[in-house]
Amino acid sequence: MMHVMSRKERISLVNQLRHYLDSVGVTFVYDSLPDNPDYYDSARQAYEFVLYQDIFLKKYSSIWQFSRETVEKIPELVKQPESDTSATAAVEKEQSIEERNRARSEQLERIAHVPVDLSSPYATLKFYLDNREKNPLLASRIISSSDIPHLDDRLDILEKLNRFLDGKGVIIDLDNVPDDPDYRDTTKANSPHIYEITYRFADIYLEKQGSNWYLSKTSAERIPELYKQAFPLGIDWLIKYLPVDEGKRILGLQPWQYLGILLLIILAYLTFRFLNWIMAYLLIRLLRKLGKHRLADNYVGPIVRPIALLLAFFLAEVLMPLLQLPVKVTALFSVAIEILIPVFATVVVYRSMDLVSLYLEYLSQKARTSYSDQLIPLVRKILKGFVVMIGAVYVLKNLNIDVKLLLGGLSVGGLALALAAQDTIKNFFGSLVILIDKPFQSGHWITTTDGIDGTVEEVGMRSTRIRTFANSVISVPNGKLSDQAINNYGLRVYRRFKTQIAVTYDTPPDVLELFIEGLRKLVEEHPHTRKDYHHVYLNEMGDHSLNILFYIFFATPKYAEELQYRHEMIMSIIRLADTLGVRFAFPTQTLHMETFPGQEPLTPPHESGAKLRQKFDRFFAEKGGKGDVTK
């Protein structure tokens, strides 16, 4: 015993208990005592076994001992006056007990010798269905005594099997059960002599032992665990308080069952509303207070409702067996729920992939890698596709569709499928080539040999979306795009600015030289130009002008910044020309009339070299003082 007592006290209590049991005429048939180390009394909701009235054993850790309550009550039981003090009453009581034990032994002996047909899966299941209600002792013969030696254990397993199958709505259709004594399950390795009672619970199956088919030892040991899953938290104790066999039936159901269905629907709905409110009101509101509006509205919000529905269906599945509905009705509801649960679970996980991609985007921004911007959308689509396939497999499995057979059929038609979908497969591998070879990334400006010109928005599994400069979107198959020559302007480190600055022919050489020197200085002083490589030279004598080649590079990866820097440079060139008196040329025809009396020359006068140099130095000194090359 677990209690702290001396050996002498324990021996005394044992003797007192034995004396009491003998006085009330209690004897035990050992074959009726359970031999299961994990025996669970569903009525008492505890790992206990009642021997007689208030005397019971209880499991402490891995040891079964008399309970503390029993030990404390032994002295009181011994002191209680016997109600029958006469020897005649004691003899009658002992005779009565002996008669009951004899009757039970005779019944067990008869059952043990009743001829039963367990020669095939069909015979065993028919025998079980015929006797499960009217004669459980006989029905327990489907469990081999060599697997489960004690009768009470076999009866307990049989009762739990009955409740489990009824609660889950399992219909055993004998027309589909094989009657072959040598039946083999060819869908499994080595084709063993087994038969699954239902596709929904592969753990429950018959197994051939010798010439008979029995409930397998694995199944018999697994049934108590399945029973606990079907009736979690010990809710099966409610069944004995329900009037299962009482009252009139309306369309096959008792009035209390209709009420139970209504209450189950209401409870599931209230559970859904409560959970939806908890997650939507508290979680989303908290995220909004933290400033995570995009996370709350676009990512967390869409998965709140499916999660609430999923949990509501879980509750309905747990409580459904309590209603003790007819098997066909229970089967209908159970299959519907078992389909809806993986559907909503798939929806939850599918939408959660957006959260995963958001976290990957956060890591990408933290690492400052642009390649991830192209990879993340593709990874999100692949993950979502994988989730949908897993969900579809579960739904098909719950619909009793052999997924292995279906996949086998797909493999047979794989060649035809590959021929029909060769363009799709080519595009998929094209996307892999783009990801591995990296000819461009999202945000790059590209042109192709087919004349496509625009900015890459997204690289998908089949096609790449390109935003043109007309703001339209072109979807180009990846297989086609990977075969083309691609000019990627987005990979430019510098942006080239090449132009011809045309000045008039009447510009004096010293002014022209000073102007070119000023252009070079503008390039040197601009903060965003390439200093180690640029060309500014008098390059050409054109029909109407002297052309200065202005060939420079801006250090920027962005088109908008390039335009800004071009603007700054051109404005500086115009201001420099205005300061030095340099005129820009354009195609004209000039008629010179300098000989007319009173007509001043058309060619503007130019200052001397010294004065011009002073203006030049003052121009750049003012620019340096203002600190802005555009001024």
C-alpha positions in Angstrom: 0.0 0.0 0.0 1.1 3.6 -0.7 0.4 4.9 2.8 3.1 5.4 5.4 2.4 2.5 7.8 4.4 -0.1 9.7 4.5 -3.6 8.5 2.4 -4.7 11.5 -0.3 -2.2 10.7 -0.5 -3.3 7.1 -0.8 -7.0 8.1 -3.6 -6.1 10.5 -5.5 -4.2 7.9 -5.2 -7.0 5.4 -6.5 -9.5 7.9 -9.4 -7.3 8.8 -10.3 -6.8 5.1 -10.2 -10.5 4.5 -12.4 -11.2 7.5 -14.9 -8.6 6.4 -15.1 -10.0 2.8 -15.5 -13.6 4.2 -18.2 -12.4 6.5 -20.2 -10.9 3.7 -19.6 -13.9 1.5 -17.5 -12.1 -1.2 -15.5 -14.5 -3.5 -13.7 -13.7 -6.7 -13.7 -15.4 -10.1 -10.2 -14.6 -11.3 -11.1 -15.1 -14.9 -13.5 -12.2 -14.5 -10.8 -9.8 -13.2 -9.3 -7.5 -15.8 -5.6 -8.1 -16.6 -5.1 -4.7 -18.3 -2.4 -2.6 -16.6 -4.2 0.5 -18.0 -7.7 -0.5 -17.1 -10.0 2.5 -17.0 -13.4 2.6 -15.3 -15.4 4.9 -17.6 -18.3 5.1 -15.2 -16.1 6.4 -12.3 -13.9 8.4 -14.7 -10.7 7.0 -13.1 -8.2 4.2 -13.2 -10.0 2.2 -10.6 -11.6 -1.2 -10.2 -14.4 -1.9 -7.7 -14.2 -5.2 -5.9 -17.2 -4.8 -3.6 -19.3 -1.7 -2.8 -16.8 0.8 -1.3 -13.8 -1.4 -1.6 -11.8 -0.7 -4.8 -8.3 -0.8 -6.2 -6.7 2.3 -7.7 -3.7 2.8 -10.0 -0.8 4.7 -8.4 1.8 5.3 -11.0 2.3 1.9 -12.5 1.1 -0.1 -9.5 -2.5 -1.2 -8.6 -3.1 -1.0 -4.8 -6.1 -0.6 -2.5 -7.2 3.0 -2.5 -6.6 5.4 0.3 -10.3 5.6 0.9 -10.6 1.8 1.2 -7.7 1.6 3.7 -9.2 4.4 5.8 -12.6 2.7 5.8 -11.5 -0.9 6.7 -11.8 -0.4 10.5 -15.3 1.0 10.1 -16.4 -1.9 8.0 -15.1 -4.4 10.5 -17.0 -2.7 13.4 -20.3 -2.6 11.5 -22.8 -5.1 12.9 -23.7 -7.9 10.6 -27.3 -7.6 9.4 -27.7 -11.4 9.3 -26.3 -12.9 12.4 -27.9 -16.2 12.2 -26.0 -19.2 10.9 -28.8 -20.0 8.5 -28.6 -16.5 6.8 -24.8 -16.9 6.5 -25.3 -20.4 4.9 -27.9 -19.1 2.5 -25.7 -16.2 1.5 -22.8 -18.5 0.9 -25.0 -20.8 -1.1 -26.3 -17.9 -3.1 -22.8 -16.8 -4.0 -21.8 -20.3 -4.9 -24.9 -20.6 -7.1 -24.1 -17.4 -8.9 -20.5 -18.4 -9.5 -21.6 -21.8 -10.6 -24.1 -20.3 -13.0 -21.5 -18.0 -14.4 -19.0 -20.9 -14.8 -21.6 -23.0 -16.6 -22.5 -20.0 -18.9 -18.8 -19.5 -19.7 -18.5 -23.3 -20.3 -21.5 -23.2 -22.7 -20.1 -20.2 -24.6 -16.7 -21.8 -24.9 -18.3 -24.9 -26.5 -20.8 -23.1 -28.8 -19.8 -23.8 -32.4 -19.0 -20.5 -34.2 -18.0 -19.8 -37.8 -15.0 -17.6 -38.0 -13.6 -19.1 -41.1 -13.5 -15.9 -43.2 -13.7 -12.1 -42.8 -17.4 -12.3 -43.8 -18.2 -15.1 -41.4 -16.5 -13.3 -38.5 -18.1 -9.9 -39.1 -21.6 -11.5 -39.6 -21.2 -13.5 -36.3 -20.2 -10.2 -34.6 -23.1 -8.2 -36.0 -25.6 -10.9 -35.1 -24.5 -11.2 -31.5 -23.1 -7.8 -30.4 -26.3 -6.6 -28.9 -28.2 -9.7 -27.8 -25.3 -11.8 -26.6 -22.1 -9.9 -25.9 -20.5 -12.9 -24.2 -20.8 -14.9 -27.3 -19.8 -12.0 -29.6 -16.6 -11.6 -27.5 -15.4 -14.9 -29.2 -14.2 -12.7 -32.1 -11.3 -11.8 -29.8 -8.9 -14.6 -29.3 -8.4 -15.7 -25.7 -4.7 -16.2 -26.5 -4.5 -12.5 -27.3 -6.7 -11.2 -24.4 -6.8 -14.0 -21.8 -9.4 -12.6 -19.4 -13.1 -12.5 -20.3 -13.9 -9.2 -18.6 -11.1 -7.5 -20.7 -12.6 -9.0 -23.9 -16.1 -7.8 -22.9 -14.8 -4.3 -22.1 -13.0 -4.2 -25.5 -16.1 -5.4 -27.3 -18.3 -2.8 -25.6 -15.9 0.0 -26.5 -15.7 -1.3 -30.0 -19.5 -1.2 -30.3 -19.7 2.4 -29.0 -16.8 3.6 -31.1 -18.2 2.2 -34.3 -21.6 3.5 -33.6 -20.3 6.9 -32.4 -18.2 7.3 -35.6 -21.0 6.1 -37.9 -19.1 3.1 -39.2 -21.4 0.9 -41.4 -20.2 -2.6 -42.0 -21.7 -3.7 -45.4 -21.4 -7.4 -45.5 -22.0 -7.4 -49.2 -18.6 -5.9 -49.7 -16.8 -8.2 -47.1 -14.8 -11.0 -48.7 -15.9 -14.6 -47.9 -12.5 -16.1 -48.9 -10.9 -18.0 -46.0 -7.5 -17.4 -47.5 -8.1 -13.7 -48.2 -5.0 -11.5 -48.5 -4.7 -7.7 -48.5 -2.8 -7.1 -51.8 -2.5 -3.3 -51.2 0.0 -3.9 -48.4 3.6 -5.3 -48.5 3.8 -9.1 -48.6 0.0 -9.3 -48.9 -0.8 -10.3 -45.3 -3.9 -12.2 -44.2 -5.7 -9.2 -42.8 -8.9 -7.3 -43.6 -9.6 -3.7 -42.6 -13.2 -3.4 -41.2 -13.4 0.2 -42.3 -11.3 2.4 -44.5 -11.7 5.3 -42.1 -9.9 3.5 -39.3 -7.1 1.3 -40.6 -6.1 0.4 -37.0 -9.2 -1.9 -36.7 -8.8 -5.0 -38.7 -9.3 -8.8 -38.7 -6.3 -11.1 -38.8 -6.2 -14.8 -39.7 -4.9 -17.0 -36.9 -4.8 -20.7 -37.8 -8.0 -21.4 -39.6 -10.1 -18.6 -38.0 -10.3 -14.9 -38.4 -10.1 -12.8 -35.2 -10.0 -9.2 -34.3 -6.2 -8.7 -34.3 -4.3 -8.3 -31.1 -3.0 -4.9 -32.3 -6.6 -3.7 -32.9 -7.8 -5.1 -29.5 -5.0 -3.2 -27.7 -5.7 -0.1 -29.8 -9.4 0.1 -29.2 -9.3 1.6 -25.7 -7.1 4.4 -27.1 -9.4 5.0 -30.0 -12.4 5.0 -27.6 -10.7 7.8 -25.5 -10.2 9.8 -28.7 -13.9 9.4 -29.7 -15.0 10.3 -26.2 -12.3 12.7 -24.9 -12.4 14.0 -21.3 -14.4 11.0 -20.3 -17.7 12.4 -21.8 -18.9 8.9 -22.4 -20.3 8.8 -18.9 -23.2 10.9 -20.2 -24.4 8.1 -22.3 -25.8 6.1 -19.4 -28.0 9.1 -18.5 -29.5 9.4 -21.9 -32.8 7.6 -22.6 -31.5 5.6 -25.6 -34.2 3.0 -25.7 -37.1 5.0 -24.3 -39.9 7.0 -25.9 -41.5 7.1 -29.3 -39.5 7.5 -32.5 -40.2 10.1 -35.2 -38.6 9.4 -38.5 -36.2 7.0 -36.8 -35.1 9.4 -34.1 -36.3 10.0 -30.5 -37.5 13.5 -29.5 -34.4 14.0 -27.3 -32.1 13.3 -30.2 -33.8 16.0 -32.3 -33.2 18.3 -29.3 -29.6 17.2 -29.0 -29.0 17.9 -32.7 -30.5 21.4 -32.3 -28.3 22.0 -29.2 -25.2 20.7 -31.0 -25.8 23.1 -33.9 -26.4 26.0 -31.5 -23.3 25.2 -29.4 -21.1 24.8 -32.5 -22.4 28.2 -33.8 -21.8 29.9 -30.5 -18.3 28.4 -30.4 -17.6 29.8 -33.9 -19.0 33.3 -33.0 -17.1 33.4 -29.7 -13.7 32.3 -31.2 -14.2 34.5 -34.2 -14.9 37.5 -31.8 -11.9 36.6 -29.6 -9.4 36.5 -32.4 -10.9 39.3 -34.5 -11.5 41.7 -31.7 -8.5 41.1 -29.5 -5.8 39.9 -31.8 -6.5 42.2 -34.8 -7.3 45.1 -32.6 -4.0 44.6 -30.7 -2.1 44.5 -34.0 -3.7 47.7 -35.2 -2.8 49.4 -32.0 0.8 48.4 -32.5 0.6 50.0 -36.0 0.6 46.7 -37.9 -2.4 47.6 -40.0 -1.2 45.7 -43.1 -0.5 42.6 -41.0 -3.8 42.7 -39.3 -6.0 43.4 -42.3 -4.3 41.5 -45.1 -2.7 38.5 -43.4 -4.2 37.8 -39.9 -7.8 38.8 -40.8 -8.3 36.2 -43.6 -7.4 33.2 -41.4 -9.4 34.1 -38.3 -12.8 32.9 -39.7 -11.5 29.6 -41.0 -9.8 28.8 -37.7 -13.0 29.5 -35.8 -15.0 27.3 -38.2 -12.4 24.6 -37.9 -12.6 24.5 -34.1 -16.4 24.5 -34.2 -16.4 21.4 -36.5 -13.9 19.8 -34.1 -16.4 20.4 -31.3 -19.2 18.9 -33.3 -17.1 15.8 -34.1 -16.4 15.3 -30.4 -20.0 15.6 -29.2 -21.7 13.8 -32.1 -21.2 10.3 -30.6 -23.2 11.3 -27.5 -26.4 11.6 -29.5 -26.4 7.9 -30.2 -28.0 8.5 -33.6 -28.7 5.7 -36.0 -25.5 4.4 -37.7 -26.5 5.7 -41.2 -27.3 9.2 -39.9 -24.2 9.3 -37.8 -22.2 8.1 -40.8 -23.6 10.9 -43.0 -22.7 13.6 -40.4 -19.3 12.0 -39.6 -18.2 11.8 -43.2 -19.4 15.4 -43.8 -17.4 16.7 -40.8 -14.4 14.6 -41.7 -14.4 16.3 -45.1 -15.0 19.8 -43.9 -12.3 19.6 -41.2 -9.4 19.0 -43.8 -11.0 21.6 -46.1 -10.9 24.3 -43.6 -7.6 23.2 -42.3 -6.3 23.5 -45.8 -7.7 27.0 -46.1 -6.1 28.0 -42.8 -2.6 26.7 -43.8 -3.0 28.0 -47.4 -3.7 31.6 -46.2 -1.0 31.2 -43.6 1.6 30.9 -46.4 1.0 34.6 -47.0 2.3 35.2 -43.4 5.3 33.0 -44.2 6.1 35.0 -47.3 5.7 38.2 -45.3 8.3 37.0 -42.8 10.6 36.1 -45.7 10.1 39.6 -47.1 11.1 41.0 -43.8 14.3 38.9 -43.7 15.0 39.9 -47.3 14.7 43.6 -46.4 16.8 43.1 -43.4 19.5 41.4 -45.5 19.0 44.0 -48.3 19.0 41.4 -51.1 16.9 42.1 -54.2 17.1 38.5 -55.4 14.7 37.5 -52.7 12.1 39.8 -54.1 12.0 37.5 -57.1 12.3 34.3 -55.3 9.7 34.9 -52.5 6.6 35.1 -54.8 7.6 31.8 -56.5 8.2 30.1 -53.1 4.8 31.3 -51.9 3.1 29.8 -54.9 4.9 26.5 -54.6 4.1 26.2 -50.9 0.4 27.0 -51.5 0.3 24.4 -54.3 1.9 21.8 -51.9 -0.7 22.7 -49.2 -3.6 22.3 -51.7 -2.2 18.9 -52.8 -1.9 17.6 -49.2 -5.4 18.8 -48.4 -6.8 17.2 -51.5 -5.2 13.9 -50.5 -6.9 14.0 -47.1 -10.2 14.8 -48.6 -10.0 12.0 -51.2 -8.9 9.6 -48.4 -11.9 10.5 -46.3 -14.1 9.9 -49.4 -12.7 6.3 -49.6 -10.9 7.1 -52.9 -7.7 5.1 -53.2 -5.1 7.7 -53.6 -2.4 5.2 -54.4 -4.6 3.7 -57.2 -5.2 7.3 -58.4 -1.5 8.1 -58.5 -0.9 4.8 -60.3 -3.4 5.8 -62.9 -1.7 9.1 -63.3 1.6 7.4 -63.8 0.1 5.3 -66.6 -1.2 8.4 -68.3 1.9 10.3 -67.4 3.2 10.2 -71.0 0.0 11.6 -72.5 -0.1 14.3 -69.7 3.5 15.2 -70.4 2.9 15.6 -74.1 -0.2 17.7 -73.5 1.5 19.9 -70.9 4.9 20.2 -72.5 4.6 23.9 -72.8 3.6 24.2 -69.2 6.6 22.0 -68.2 8.9 24.1 -70.4 7.7 27.3 -68.8 8.2 25.8 -65.3 11.8 24.8 -66.1 12.2 28.2 -67.7 11.3 29.8 -64.4 13.9 27.6 -62.7 16.5 28.7 -65.3 15.7 32.4 -64.6 16.0 31.9 -60.9 19.3 30.0 -61.1 20.9 32.0 -64.0 19.5 35.4 -62.7 19.4 37.3 -66.0 17.1 39.8 -64.3 15.3 40.4 -61.1 12.1 42.2 -60.0 12.4 45.9 -60.6 14.9 45.7 -63.5 14.3 47.5 -66.8 14.9 45.0 -69.6 14.4 44.7 -73.4 14.3 41.5 -75.4 15.0 40.6 -79.0 11.2 40.4 -79.5 10.8 44.1 -78.7 9.5 43.7 -75.2 10.6 46.8 -73.2 9.6 47.4 -69.6 10.2 46.8 -65.9 10.0 43.3 -64.4 7.2 43.1 -61.8 7.0 39.4 -60.9 8.6 36.1 -62.0 5.9 33.4 -61.7 5.9 29.6 -62.1 4.6 29.9 -65.7 5.2 33.5 -66.9 6.9 36.7 -66.0 4.9 39.9 -65.7 6.5 43.0 -67.3 5.2 46.5 -66.8 5.7 48.5 -70.0 6.3 52.2 -70.1 2.8 52.6 -71.4 1.8 51.2 -67.9 0.4 48.1 -69.5 1.4 44.6 -68.3 2.8 41.9 -70.6 2.9 38.3 -69.4 5.7 36.5 -71.2 6.0 32.7 -70.9 9.2 31.8 -69.0 10.2 29.2 -71.6 10.1 31.7 -74.3 11.8 34.4 -72.2 14.7 32.1 -71.2 15.5 31.5 -74.9 15.7 35.2 -75.8 18.6 37.7 -75.7 17.9 40.0 -72.8 19.3 43.5 -72.4 19.1 44.3 -68.7 19.4 48.0 -68.1 18.7 47.3 -64.4 22.1 45.9 -63.9 23.8 49.1 -65.0 26.1 50.5 -62.3 26.2 53.8 -64.1 23.7 55.6 -66.3 25.3 57.1 -69.5 24.6 60.7 -70.5 25.8 61.4 -74.1 25.0 64.6 -76.0 26.5 67.0 -78.5 26.7 70.7 -77.3 26.5 72.8 -80.4 28.0 76.4 -80.2 28.1 79.0 -82.9 31.1 79.3 -85.3 31.8 82.9 -84.1 32.8 81.7 -80.7 36.5 82.8 -80.2 38.9 79.9 -79.5 40.0 81.1 -76.1 36.3 81.4 -75.0 35.6 77.9 -76.5 38.6 76.5 -74.6 37.5 78.0 -71.4 33.9 76.8 -71.9 35.2 73.2 -72.5 37.3 73.5 -69.4 34.2 74.6 -67.4 32.2 71.6 -68.7 34.9 69.3 -67.4 34.9 71.0 -64.1 31.1 70.7 -63.8 31.6 66.9 -64.2 34.3 66.8 -61.5 32.2 68.8 -59.0 28.9 67.0 -59.5 28.5 64.6 -56.5 26.9 61.8 -58.6 29.1 61.6 -61.7 31.8 59.0 -62.5 35.1 60.9 -62.1 37.4 58.3 -63.6 35.8 58.0 -67.0 34.3 60.8 -69.0 34.9 62.6 -72.3 34.4 66.3 -73.0 36.0 67.4 -76.2 35.5 69.7 -79.3 34.5 66.8 -81.5 33.0 67.9 -84.7 32.6 70.9 -87.1 29.1 70.6 -88.3 27.2 72.4 -90.9 25.7 74.9 -88.5 27.8 74.6 -85.4 30.9 73.5 -83.6 29.9 70.3 -81.7 31.3 69.5 -78.3 31.1 65.8 -77.3 29.7 65.6 -73.7 30.0 61.9 -72.7 29.6 61.2 -68.9 28.1 58.7 -66.5 25.9 59.2 -63.5 26.3 56.8 -60.5 22.7 55.8 -59.8 20.7 52.6 -60.3 17.3 54.4 -60.6 15.8 56.0 -63.6 14.1 58.8 -61.6 17.5 59.9 -60.1 19.1 59.8 -63.5 16.5 62.3 -64.8 17.1 64.5 -61.8 20.9 64.5 -62.3 20.5 65.2 -66.0 18.4 68.2 -65.2 21.0 69.5 -62.8 23.9 69.1 -65.3 22.0 70.7 -68.2 21.0 73.7 -66.1 24.7 74.1 -65.0 25.8 74.0 -68.6 23.3 76.7 -69.6 24.4 78.9 -66.7 28.0 78.5 -67.6 27.4 79.4 -71.2 25.4 82.4 -70.2 28.3 83.5 -67.9 30.9 83.2 -70.6 28.8 84.6 -73.4 28.7 81.3 -75.4 25.8 81.0 -77.7 24.2 77.6 -78.6 23.8 77.0 -82.3 20.9 75.7 -84.2 20.3 75.2 -88.0 20.0 78.7 -89.5 21.0 80.7 -92.6 22.7 83.9 -91.7 22.9 86.9 -94.1 25.8 89.1 -93.1 25.2 92.8 -93.7 28.1 94.3 -91.7 29.0 96.8 -94.5 25.7 98.8 -94.2 26.2 102.3 -92.9 25.2 102.5 -89.2 24.7 98.8 -88.9 26.6 97.2 -86.0 28.3 93.8 -86.5 26.0 90.8 -85.7 28.9 88.9 -84.0 28.8 89.9 -80.3 32.0 91.3 -78.9 33.9 89.1 -76.6 35.9 90.3 -73.6 39.6 89.8 -73.4 41.1 86.6 -72.0 41.9 88.1 -68.5 38.5 89.5 -67.9 36.9 86.3 -69.2 39.0 84.2 -66.8 37.8 86.4 -64.0 34.2 85.7 -64.8 35.0 82.0 -65.1 36.6 81.9 -61.7 33.8 83.9 -60.2 31.2 81.5 -61.6 32.7 78.4 -60.0 33.5 80.3 -56.8 29.8 81.3 -56.5 28.8 77.7 -57.2 31.2 76.4 -54.6 30.0 78.9 -52.1 26.3 78.0 -52.6 27.2 74.3 -52.3 24.8 73.3 -55.1 25.9 72.4 -58.6 22.5 73.2 -60.0 22.6 76.9 -59.0 
